């Protein structure tokens, strides 16, 4: 397996994927967007805050609308974005996914991460 361009240029860069323990939820203004019981990948990248990648099976996809935004990560690949639309709230480009990540991050394929910085009302919770 050939490493991603980012890992080739910066082999010291640390990205760690692990299974998050327990149940995790995502809510926007009290509306549940995701609810998972043990199928969330916790990703830590150097000194950045952790991100949590949810299986689409655990996400209320009817609240997500595809966006035209994309970004490129030299370590993980091309991210595509979704905006959140609920009855009471709209948040642009608050969710991303790596549809075809580099091989060392294949476990992220198709999973959804929520950007809590996009809205103060967007909350990820870890529950017992």
MODAVEN-V373694 format. One record per helix or strand of 3 or more residues. SS is the DSSP state (a for helix, b for strand). FROM is the first residue (numbers start at 1). TO is the last residue. Records with the same first field share a line. If there is no record, write none. Layout:
# MODAVEN-V373694
SS = FROM-TO / FROM-TO
This chain:
# MODAVEN-V373694
a = 5-9 / 56-58 / 61-63 / 103-108 / 116-118
b = 15-19 / 23-28 / 31-37 / 40-45 / 51-54 / 64-73 / 77-85 / 90-98 / 112-114 / 122-127
